Every structure is written in structure tokens, then in C-alpha cells.
Amino acid sequence: MAHTPSATGSASSSSLAFQRLVAAAIGAFIIGMVGFSHMTVAHNASHDYRHSMAFPCH
């Protein structure tokens, strides 16, 4: 049974949307949670990354 292009396109589109959502969640966790961590090493690594990406942090 052949797949129609619209069915294949919607499946890959929803998969792409899910992948983007997961990537955004991981990025928000890294920037948000690790950046405000009280562990000095984790905070400094996140702080340096935020500056390198021109993300305002202070």
C-alpha cells in the first residue's frame, strides 16, 4: 500500500515539531536551571555560555 505525500509530510512534520519541543525544553533547562544553580562550576559554565551566545543574564 503506497503512502500519500500528505500523510508522510504530516508524520514528519509532527516528528520535527516534537524534536524542536524537546530541544527547547533541554535548552531552557540548561540556561534556566543550571545557570541559576548554586554549584559554582555549573553556574560558571552556564554563565560563560550565555555570554558567548549574547544572552543577557545580568
N, CA, C, O and CB atoms as a CASP TS submission, in Angstrom:
PFRMAT TS
TARGET T0000
AUTHOR 0000-0000-0000
METHOD Language model
MODEL 1
PARENT N/A
ATOM      1  N   MET     1       0.838  -1.167   0.000  1.00  0.00           N
ATOM      2  CA  MET     1       0.000   0.000   0.000  1.00  0.00           C
ATOM      3  C   MET     1       0.887   1.236   0.000  1.00  0.00           C
ATOM      4  O   MET     1       1.756   1.372   0.861  1.00  0.00           O
ATOM      5  CB  MET     1      -0.955  -0.005   1.206  1.00  0.00           C
ATOM      6  N   ALA     2       0.684   2.118  -0.934  1.00  0.00           N
ATOM      7  CA  ALA     2       1.525   3.312  -1.082  1.00  0.00           C
ATOM      8  C   ALA     2       1.060   4.408  -0.132  1.00  0.00           C
ATOM      9  O   ALA     2      -0.134   4.583   0.112  1.00  0.00           O
ATOM     10  CB  ALA     2       1.499   3.824  -2.542  1.00  0.00           C
ATOM     11  N   HIS     3       2.027   5.133   0.393  1.00  0.00           N
ATOM     12  CA  HIS     3       1.716   6.278   1.254  1.00  0.00           C
ATOM     13  C   HIS     3       1.514   7.514   0.405  1.00  0.00           C
ATOM     14  O   HIS     3       2.216   7.730  -0.584  1.00  0.00           O
ATOM     15  CB  HIS     3       2.835   6.515   2.293  1.00  0.00           C
ATOM     16  N   THR     4       0.567   8.305   0.794  1.00  0.00           N
ATOM     17  CA  THR     4       0.363   9.560   0.082  1.00  0.00           C
ATOM     18  C   THR     4       1.344  10.596   0.606  1.00  0.00           C
ATOM     19  O   THR     4       1.734  10.526   1.771  1.00  0.00           O
ATOM     20  CB  THR     4      -1.096  10.058   0.235  1.00  0.00           C
ATOM     21  N   PRO     5       1.751  11.542  -0.207  1.00  0.00           N
ATOM     22  CA  PRO     5       2.707  12.558   0.252  1.00  0.00           C
ATOM     23  C   PRO     5       2.188  13.370   1.432  1.00  0.00           C
ATOM     24  O   PRO     5       2.977  13.775   2.286  1.00  0.00           O
ATOM     25  CB  PRO     5       3.049  13.493  -0.885  1.00  0.00           C
ATOM     26  N   SER     6       0.881  13.617   1.503  1.00  0.00           N
ATOM     27  CA  SER     6       0.353  14.409   2.610  1.00  0.00           C
ATOM     28  C   SER     6       0.450  13.648   3.925  1.00  0.00           C
ATOM     29  O   SER     6       0.733  14.253   4.959  1.00  0.00           O
ATOM     30  CB  SER     6      -1.097  14.802   2.339  1.00  0.00           C
ATOM     31  N   ALA     7       0.224  12.350   3.913  1.00  0.00           N
ATOM     32  CA  ALA     7       0.327  11.561   5.134  1.00  0.00           C
ATOM     33  C   ALA     7       1.779  11.492   5.603  1.00  0.00           C
ATOM     34  O   ALA     7       2.051  11.605   6.798  1.00  0.00           O
ATOM     35  CB  ALA     7      -0.233  10.144   4.912  1.00  0.00           C
ATOM     36  N   THR     8       2.696  11.311   4.683  1.00  0.00           N
ATOM     37  CA  THR     8       4.108  11.272   5.036  1.00  0.00           C
ATOM     38  C   THR     8       4.579  12.632   5.519  1.00  0.00           C
ATOM     39  O   THR     8       5.358  12.720   6.468  1.00  0.00           O
ATOM     40  CB  THR     8       4.946  10.815   3.846  1.00  0.00           C
ATOM     41  N   GLY     9       4.113  13.687   4.877  1.00  0.00           N
ATOM     42  CA  GLY     9       4.521  15.034   5.267  1.00  0.00           C
ATOM     43  C   GLY     9       4.040  15.399   6.650  1.00  0.00           C
ATOM     44  O   GLY     9       4.775  16.033   7.407  1.00  0.00           O
ATOM     45  N   SER    10       2.810  15.013   7.006  1.00  0.00           N
ATOM     46  CA  SER    10       2.297  15.349   8.327  1.00  0.00           C
ATOM     47  C   SER    10       2.990  14.548   9.410  1.00  0.00           C
ATOM     48  O   SER    10       3.192  15.050  10.516  1.00  0.00           O
ATOM     49  CB  SER    10       0.801  15.116   8.388  1.00  0.00           C
ATOM     50  N   ALA    11       3.359  13.309   9.113  1.00  0.00           N
ATOM     51  CA  ALA    11       4.062  12.496  10.096  1.00  0.00           C
ATOM     52  C   ALA    11       5.438  13.070  10.377  1.00  0.00           C
ATOM     53  O   ALA    11       5.845  13.158  11.535  1.00  0.00           O
ATOM     54  CB  ALA    11       4.180  11.050   9.616  1.00  0.00           C
ATOM     55  N   SER    12       6.156  13.460   9.344  1.00  0.00           N
ATOM     56  CA  SER    12       7.483  14.011   9.563  1.00  0.00           C
ATOM     57  C   SER    12       7.386  15.409  10.164  1.00  0.00           C
ATOM     58  O   SER    12       8.274  15.823  10.909  1.00  0.00           O
ATOM     59  CB  SER    12       8.274  14.045   8.250  1.00  0.00           C
ATOM     60  N   SER    13       6.330  16.133   9.853  1.00  0.00           N
ATOM     61  CA  SER    13       6.146  17.470  10.419  1.00  0.00           C
ATOM     62  C   SER    13       5.887  17.388  11.919  1.00  0.00           C
ATOM     63  O   SER    13       6.430  18.186  12.683  1.00  0.00           O
ATOM     64  CB  SER    13       4.986  18.197   9.719  1.00  0.00           C
ATOM     65  N   SER    14       5.061  16.432  12.351  1.00  0.00           N
ATOM     66  CA  SER    14       4.799  16.292  13.784  1.00  0.00           C
ATOM     67  C   SER    14       6.038  15.786  14.510  1.00  0.00           C
ATOM     68  O   SER    14       6.293  16.170  15.651  1.00  0.00           O
ATOM     69  CB  SER    14       3.616  15.341  14.027  1.00  0.00           C
ATOM     70  N   SER    15       6.805  14.930  13.852  1.00  0.00           N
ATOM     71  CA  SER    15       8.046  14.452  14.447  1.00  0.00           C
ATOM     72  C   SER    15       9.048  15.598  14.601  1.00  0.00           C
ATOM     73  O   SER    15       9.741  15.699  15.613  1.00  0.00           O
ATOM     74  CB  SER    15       8.649  13.324  13.595  1.00  0.00           C
ATOM     75  N   LEU    16       9.112  16.450  13.590  1.00  0.00           N
ATOM     76  CA  LEU    16      10.010  17.604  13.652  1.00  0.00           C
ATOM     77  C   LEU    16       9.568  18.568  14.747  1.00  0.00           C
ATOM     78  O   LEU    16      10.411  19.117  15.456  1.00  0.00           O
ATOM     79  CB  LEU    16      10.058  18.327  12.293  1.00  0.00           C
ATOM     80  N   ALA    17       8.287  18.782  14.897  1.00  0.00           N
ATOM     81  CA  ALA    17       7.770  19.654  15.945  1.00  0.00           C
ATOM     82  C   ALA    17       8.105  19.084  17.325  1.00  0.00           C
ATOM     83  O   ALA    17       8.475  19.831  18.231  1.00  0.00           O
ATOM     84  CB  ALA    17       6.245  19.838  15.793  1.00  0.00           C
ATOM     85  N   PHE    18       7.977  17.768  17.486  1.00  0.00           N
ATOM     86  CA  PHE    18       8.316  17.128  18.755  1.00  0.00           C
ATOM     87  C   PHE    18       9.804  17.273  19.061  1.00  0.00           C
ATOM     88  O   PHE    18      10.180  17.559  20.198  1.00  0.00           O
ATOM     89  CB  PHE    18       7.925  15.648  18.727  1.00  0.00           C
ATOM     90  N   GLN    19      10.646  17.078  18.056  1.00  0.00           N
ATOM     91  CA  GLN    19      12.090  17.216  18.252  1.00  0.00           C
ATOM     92  C   GLN    19      12.453  18.641  18.657  1.00  0.00           C
ATOM     93  O   GLN    19      13.308  18.848  19.518  1.00  0.00           O
ATOM     94  CB  GLN    19      12.844  16.823  16.975  1.00  0.00           C
ATOM     95  N   ARG    20      11.806  19.618  18.038  1.00  0.00           N
ATOM     96  CA  ARG    20      12.059  21.013  18.395  1.00  0.00           C
ATOM     97  C   ARG    20      11.603  21.303  19.819  1.00  0.00           C
ATOM     98  O   ARG    20      12.280  22.026  20.549  1.00  0.00           O
ATOM     99  CB  ARG    20      11.351  21.954  17.415  1.00  0.00           C
ATOM    100  N   LEU    21      10.475  20.751  20.217  1.00  0.00           N
ATOM    101  CA  LEU    21       9.973  20.951  21.569  1.00  0.00           C
ATOM    102  C   LEU    21      10.928  20.360  22.605  1.00  0.00           C
ATOM    103  O   LEU    21      11.201  20.983  23.631  1.00  0.00           O
ATOM    104  CB  LEU    21       8.585  20.327  21.716  1.00  0.00           C
ATOM    105  N   VAL    22      11.429  19.169  22.335  1.00  0.00           N
ATOM    106  CA  VAL    22      12.375  18.532  23.248  1.00  0.00           C
ATOM    107  C   VAL    22      13.672  19.339  23.323  1.00  0.00           C
ATOM    108  O   VAL    22      14.213  19.536  24.412  1.00  0.00           O
ATOM    109  CB  VAL    22      12.668  17.085  22.799  1.00  0.00           C
ATOM    110  N   ALA    23      14.172  19.805  22.185  1.00  0.00           N
ATOM    111  CA  ALA    23      15.398  20.611  22.173  1.00  0.00           C
ATOM    112  C   ALA    23      15.201  21.916  22.945  1.00  0.00           C
ATOM    113  O   ALA    23      16.094  22.344  23.676  1.00  0.00           O
ATOM    114  CB  ALA    23      15.828  20.913  20.724  1.00  0.00           C
ATOM    115  N   ALA    24      14.041  22.548  22.787  1.00  0.00           N
ATOM    116  CA  ALA    24      13.756  23.782  23.513  1.00  0.00           C
ATOM    117  C   ALA    24      13.668  23.526  25.020  1.00  0.00           C
ATOM    118  O   ALA    24      14.133  24.340  25.818  1.00  0.00           O
ATOM    119  CB  ALA    24      12.451  24.408  23.005  1.00  0.00           C
ATOM    120  N   ALA    25      13.076  22.403  25.404  1.00  0.00           N
ATOM    121  CA  ALA    25      12.975  22.067  26.826  1.00  0.00           C
ATOM    122  C   ALA    25      14.355  21.818  27.437  1.00  0.00           C
ATOM    123  O   ALA    25      14.637  22.263  28.550  1.00  0.00           O
ATOM    124  CB  ALA    25      12.084  20.831  27.019  1.00  0.00           C
ATOM    125  N   ILE    26      15.198  21.114  26.713  1.00  0.00           N
ATOM    126  CA  ILE    26      16.561  20.863  27.209  1.00  0.00           C
ATOM    127  C   ILE    26      17.333  22.180  27.304  1.00  0.00           C
ATOM    128  O   ILE    26      18.039  22.417  28.285  1.00  0.00           O
ATOM    129  CB  ILE    26      17.311  19.861  26.281  1.00  0.00           C
ATOM    130  N   GLY    27      17.201  23.029  26.294  1.00  0.00           N
ATOM    131  CA  GLY    27      17.879  24.324  26.324  1.00  0.00           C
ATOM    132  C   GLY    27      17.396  25.197  27.452  1.00  0.00           C
ATOM    133  O   GLY    27      18.200  25.855  28.113  1.00  0.00           O
ATOM    134  N   ALA    28      16.088  25.217  27.688  1.00  0.00           N
ATOM    135  CA  ALA    28      15.546  26.008  28.800  1.00  0.00           C
ATOM    136  C   ALA    28      16.051  25.483  30.140  1.00  0.00           C
ATOM    137  O   ALA    28      16.329  26.261  31.052  1.00  0.00           O
ATOM    138  CB  ALA    28      14.008  25.990  28.773  1.00  0.00           C
ATOM    139  N   PHE    29      16.169  24.170  30.256  1.00  0.00           N
ATOM    140  CA  PHE    29      16.699  23.591  31.485  1.00  0.00           C
ATOM    141  C   PHE    29      18.151  24.001  31.692  1.00  0.00           C
ATOM    142  O   PHE    29      18.533  24.401  32.792  1.00  0.00           O
ATOM    143  CB  PHE    29      16.579  22.066  31.455  1.00  0.00           C
ATOM    144  N   ILE    30      18.955  23.904  30.648  1.00  0.00           N
ATOM    145  CA  ILE    30      20.375  24.237  30.781  1.00  0.00           C
ATOM    146  C   ILE    30      20.561  25.705  31.129  1.00  0.00           C
ATOM    147  O   ILE    30      21.308  26.038  32.049  1.00  0.00           O
ATOM    148  CB  ILE    30      21.127  23.906  29.489  1.00  0.00           C
ATOM    149  N   ILE    31      19.886  26.581  30.401  1.00  0.00           N
ATOM    150  CA  ILE    31      20.066  28.012  30.640  1.00  0.00           C
ATOM    151  C   ILE    31      19.413  28.439  31.947  1.00  0.00           C
ATOM    152  O   ILE    31      20.003  29.196  32.718  1.00  0.00           O
ATOM    153  CB  ILE    31      19.492  28.822  29.479  1.00  0.00           C
ATOM    154  N   GLY    32      18.207  27.964  32.201  1.00  0.00           N
ATOM    155  CA  GLY    32      17.464  28.391  33.374  1.00  0.00           C
ATOM    156  C   GLY    32      17.917  27.746  34.663  1.00  0.00           C
ATOM    157  O   GLY    32      18.336  28.436  35.593  1.00  0.00           O
ATOM    158  N   MET    33      17.837  26.437  34.728  1.00  0.00           N
ATOM    159  CA  MET    33      18.100  25.731  35.984  1.00  0.00           C
ATOM    160  C   MET    33      19.586  25.647  36.320  1.00  0.00           C
ATOM    161  O   MET    33      19.984  25.926  37.451  1.00  0.00           O
ATOM    162  CB  MET    33      17.523  24.340  35.917  1.00  0.00           C
ATOM    163  N   VAL    34      20.387  25.272  35.363  1.00  0.00           N
ATOM    164  CA  VAL    34      21.818  25.141  35.631  1.00  0.00           C
ATOM    165  C   VAL    34      22.455  26.520  35.800  1.00  0.00           C
ATOM    166  O   VAL    34      23.378  26.683  36.599  1.00  0.00           O
ATOM    167  CB  VAL    34      22.515  24.362  34.494  1.00  0.00           C
ATOM    168  N   GLY    35      21.971  27.504  35.057  1.00  0.00           N
ATOM    169  CA  GLY    35      22.521  28.855  35.159  1.00  0.00           C
ATOM    170  C   GLY    35      22.310  29.497  36.513  1.00  0.00           C
ATOM    171  O   GLY    35      23.129  30.299  36.961  1.00  0.00           O
ATOM    172  N   PHE    36      21.211  29.145  37.169  1.00  0.00           N
ATOM    173  CA  PHE    36      20.933  29.699  38.492  1.00  0.00           C
ATOM    174  C   PHE    36      21.276  28.718  39.604  1.00  0.00           C
ATOM    175  O   PHE    36      20.822  28.869  40.738  1.00  0.00           O
ATOM    176  CB  PHE    36      19.475  30.099  38.594  1.00  0.00           C
ATOM    177  N   SER    37      22.067  27.730  39.277  1.00  0.00           N
ATOM    178  CA  SER    37      22.485  26.732  40.251  1.00  0.00           C
ATOM    179  C   SER    37      23.451  27.344  41.260  1.00  0.00           C
ATOM    180  O   SER    37      24.163  28.302  40.961  1.00  0.00           O
ATOM    181  CB  SER    37      23.135  25.534  39.548  1.00  0.00           C
ATOM    182  N   HIS    38      23.460  26.773  42.454  1.00  0.00           N
ATOM    183  CA  HIS    38      24.394  27.237  43.479  1.00  0.00           C
ATOM    184  C   HIS    38      25.739  26.527  43.378  1.00  0.00           C
ATOM    185  O   HIS    38      26.686  26.882  44.080  1.00  0.00           O
ATOM    186  CB  HIS    38      23.801  27.026  44.867  1.00  0.00           C
ATOM    187  N   MET    39      25.824  25.523  42.502  1.00  0.00           N
ATOM    188  CA  MET    39      27.109  24.870  42.286  1.00  0.00           C
ATOM    189  C   MET    39      27.962  25.802  41.429  1.00  0.00           C
ATOM    190  O   MET    39      27.555  26.164  40.325  1.00  0.00           O
ATOM    191  CB  MET    39      26.934  23.460  41.604  1.00  0.00           C
ATOM    192  N   THR    40      29.102  26.183  41.904  1.00  0.00           N
ATOM    193  CA  THR    40      29.941  27.177  41.250  1.00  0.00           C
ATOM    194  C   THR    40      30.345  26.751  39.842  1.00  0.00           C
ATOM    195  O   THR    40      30.274  27.559  38.916  1.00  0.00           O
ATOM    196  CB  THR    40      31.178  27.438  42.083  1.00  0.00           C
ATOM    197  N   VAL    41      30.761  25.516  39.662  1.00  0.00           N
ATOM    198  CA  VAL    41      31.231  25.053  38.356  1.00  0.00           C
ATOM    199  C   VAL    41      30.094  25.077  37.333  1.00  0.00           C
ATOM    200  O   VAL    41      30.284  25.545  36.211  1.00  0.00           O
ATOM    201  CB  VAL    41      31.820  23.632  38.466  1.00  0.00           C
ATOM    202  N   ALA    42      28.927  24.581  37.706  1.00  0.00           N
ATOM    203  CA  ALA    42      27.790  24.564  36.781  1.00  0.00           C
ATOM    204  C   ALA    42      27.343  25.979  36.457  1.00  0.00           C
ATOM    205  O   ALA    42      27.045  26.288  35.304  1.00  0.00           O
ATOM    206  CB  ALA    42      26.620  23.764  37.373  1.00  0.00           C
ATOM    207  N   HIS    43      27.295  26.834  37.459  1.00  0.00           N
ATOM    208  CA  HIS    43      26.871  28.223  37.230  1.00  0.00           C
ATOM    209  C   HIS    43      27.846  28.946  36.305  1.00  0.00           C
ATOM    210  O   HIS    43      27.420  29.626  35.371  1.00  0.00           O
ATOM    211  CB  HIS    43      26.757  28.979  38.568  1.00  0.00           C
ATOM    212  N   ASN    44      29.127  28.809  36.550  1.00  0.00           N
ATOM    213  CA  ASN    44      30.120  29.500  35.721  1.00  0.00           C
ATOM    214  C   ASN    44      30.115  29.001  34.277  1.00  0.00           C
ATOM    215  O   ASN    44      30.279  29.794  33.350  1.00  0.00           O
ATOM    216  CB  ASN    44      31.509  29.324  36.317  1.00  0.00           C
ATOM    217  N   ALA    45      29.931  27.709  34.079  1.00  0.00           N
ATOM    218  CA  ALA    45      29.884  27.174  32.723  1.00  0.00           C
ATOM    219  C   ALA    45      28.667  27.721  31.983  1.00  0.00           C
ATOM    220  O   ALA    45      28.771  28.112  30.821  1.00  0.00           O
ATOM    221  CB  ALA    45      29.852  25.633  32.747  1.00  0.00           C
ATOM    222  N   SER    46      27.541  27.750  32.638  1.00  0.00           N
ATOM    223  CA  SER    46      26.333  28.281  32.011  1.00  0.00           C
ATOM    224  C   SER    46      26.460  29.783  31.785  1.00  0.00           C
ATOM    225  O   SER    46      26.024  30.294  30.754  1.00  0.00           O
ATOM    226  CB  SER    46      25.100  27.977  32.875  1.00  0.00           C
ATOM    227  N   HIS    47      27.045  30.479  32.727  1.00  0.00           N
ATOM    228  CA  HIS    47      27.233  31.929  32.619  1.00  0.00           C
ATOM    229  C   HIS    47      28.106  32.277  31.412  1.00  0.00           C
ATOM    230  O   HIS    47      27.785  33.192  30.654  1.00  0.00           O
ATOM    231  CB  HIS    47      27.867  32.487  33.910  1.00  0.00           C
ATOM    232  N   ASP    48      29.195  31.554  31.238  1.00  0.00           N
ATOM    233  CA  ASP    48      30.074  31.796  30.096  1.00  0.00           C
ATOM    234  C   ASP    48      29.373  31.483  28.776  1.00  0.00           C
ATOM    235  O   ASP    48      29.556  32.193  27.787  1.00  0.00           O
ATOM    236  CB  ASP    48      31.345  30.960  30.222  1.00  0.00           C
ATOM    237  N   TYR    49      28.572  30.419  28.765  1.00  0.00           N
ATOM    238  CA  TYR    49      27.840  30.066  27.552  1.00  0.00           C
ATOM    239  C   TYR    49      26.824  31.149  27.209  1.00  0.00           C
ATOM    240  O   TYR    49      26.682  31.522  26.044  1.00  0.00           O
ATOM    241  CB  TYR    49      27.137  28.709  27.721  1.00  0.00           C
ATOM    242  N   ARG    50      26.125  31.650  28.207  1.00  0.00           N
ATOM    243  CA  ARG    50      25.134  32.702  27.953  1.00  0.00           C
ATOM    244  C   ARG    50      25.802  33.938  27.367  1.00  0.00           C
ATOM    245  O   ARG    50      25.261  34.554  26.449  1.00  0.00           O
ATOM    246  CB  ARG    50      24.387  33.068  29.249  1.00  0.00           C
ATOM    247  N   HIS    51      26.961  34.306  27.882  1.00  0.00           N
ATOM    248  CA  HIS    51      27.667  35.465  27.327  1.00  0.00           C
ATOM    249  C   HIS    51      28.121  35.207  25.889  1.00  0.00           C
ATOM    250  O   HIS    51      28.057  36.107  25.051  1.00  0.00           O
ATOM    251  CB  HIS    51      28.876  35.817  28.202  1.00  0.00           C
ATOM    252  N   SER    52      28.575  33.996  25.598  1.00  0.00           N
ATOM    253  CA  SER    52      29.044  33.705  24.248  1.00  0.00           C
ATOM    254  C   SER    52      27.897  33.722  23.227  1.00  0.00           C
ATOM    255  O   SER    52      28.134  33.940  22.040  1.00  0.00           O
ATOM    256  CB  SER    52      29.745  32.349  24.223  1.00  0.00           C
ATOM    257  N   MET    53      26.658  33.492  23.680  1.00  0.00           N
ATOM    258  CA  MET    53      25.508  33.499  22.792  1.00  0.00           C
ATOM    259  C   MET    53      24.764  34.849  22.850  1.00  0.00           C
ATOM    260  O   MET    53      23.665  34.962  22.306  1.00  0.00           O
ATOM    261  CB  MET    53      24.558  32.350  23.159  1.00  0.00           C
ATOM    262  N   ALA    54      25.338  35.855  23.491  1.00  0.00           N
ATOM    263  CA  ALA    54      24.752  37.186  23.650  1.00  0.00           C
ATOM    264  C   ALA    54      23.408  37.135  24.366  1.00  0.00           C
ATOM    265  O   ALA    54      22.510  37.917  24.055  1.00  0.00           O
ATOM    266  CB  ALA    54      24.585  37.849  22.294  1.00  0.00           C
ATOM    267  N   PHE    55      23.264  36.226  25.317  1.00  0.00           N
ATOM    268  CA  PHE    55      22.055  36.098  26.118  1.00  0.00           C
ATOM    269  C   PHE    55      22.226  36.943  27.374  1.00  0.00           C
ATOM    270  O   PHE    55      23.166  36.718  28.136  1.00  0.00           O
ATOM    271  CB  PHE    55      21.763  34.603  26.475  1.00  0.00           C
ATOM    272  N   PRO    56      21.347  37.900  27.607  1.00  0.00           N
ATOM    273  CA  PRO    56      21.528  38.768  28.779  1.00  0.00           C
ATOM    274  C   PRO    56      21.270  37.992  30.078  1.00  0.00           C
ATOM    275  O   PRO    56      20.261  37.299  30.212  1.00  0.00           O
ATOM    276  CB  PRO    56      20.583  39.995  28.694  1.00  0.00           C
ATOM    277  N   CYS    57      22.165  38.117  30.993  1.00  0.00           N
ATOM    278  CA  CYS    57      21.988  37.378  32.245  1.00  0.00           C
ATOM    279  C   CYS    57      22.170  38.261  33.474  1.00  0.00           C
ATOM    280  O   CYS    57      21.844  37.846  34.586  1.00  0.00           O
ATOM    281  CB  CYS    57      22.963  36.219  32.305  1.00  0.00           C
ATOM    282  N   HIS    58      22.685  39.469  33.288  1.00  0.00           N
ATOM    283  CA  HIS    58      22.780  40.391  34.435  1.00  0.00           C
ATOM    284  C   HIS    58      22.923  41.805  33.949  1.00  0.00           C
ATOM    285  O   HIS    58      23.017  42.729  34.757  1.00  0.00           O
ATOM    286  CB  HIS    58      23.963  40.027  35.348  1.00  0.00           C
TER
END
